[in-house]
Amino acid sequence: MSNFRLPRKLKKSFKRKFLLYPADENGNSLMAQPTRLQKDYDAWKRGILRELFDRKKKDRGSMFEKLDIETATSDEALEAYINDIFREDIRAMAFRTFMRAKESKTAKRAYYQFINAYQIYRDGDDSYGNICCLALDHAEDLLRKENTIGKNRK
């Protein structure tokens, strides 16, 4: 069996793309690596694969317009959202993070992005489930930066 190799220029075109197979009945997708595996490359040629971040610059702006809307929710509703989307072992940490982000000046935007992304996810667009998880990471980063900036000033 010979090794699979792509020409350098074609391989570079896949550099920043995350390609996925269509979701199964549980909503799970496998990641494809068309630069390494012949079957993944063939699936890409047939048009079976889709990009995880398949949005144009114009679409990204409109997406953040939807996500950055200031939305007020109760703490109980926030906890229900977190229980629905996150694994059991990180739910408590996610709730604490979003509660801190809700009160923070810099991380409040990540809180709003989570709430709005979850509501779109609940209405049927599964790709916004990933954005909920990214909002948690973003909130943690912003809170961490906020804490280090405050310590350096003292």
BELCOR-V162313 format. One line per field, one symbol per residue. phi: phi as a letter, one per 40 degrees, with the letter a starting at -180 (. if undefined). psi: psi as a letter, one per 40 degrees, with the letter a starting at -180 (. if undefined). burial: I if it has 16 or more other ideal C-beta (glycine too) atoms within 10 Angstrom, else O. A space follows every 50 residues. Layout:
phi=???
psi=???
burial=???
This chain:
phi=.cccbbcdccccccdbbbbbccccccgcbccbbccbbcccccccccgccb ccbbbcdcccccccccccccbcbcccccccccccbbcccbcccccccccc ccccccccccccccdcccccccchcccccccccccccccccccccccccc cccc
psi=hiihhiidddddeedfhhhiiiiadeeiiiiigeedhddddddddeedii idggiidddddddddddehhhhiidddddddddddiideedddddddddd ddeiddedddddddddddddddeegdeedddddddddddddddddddddd ddd.
burial=OOOOOOOOOOOOOIOOOOIIOOOOOOOOIOOIOIIOOOOIIOIIOOOOII OOOOOOOOOOOOIOOOIOOOOOIOOOOIIOIIOOIIOOOOOOOIIOIIOI IIOIOOIOIIIIIIIIIIIIIOOOOOOIIOIIOOIIOIIIOIIOOIOOOO OOOO
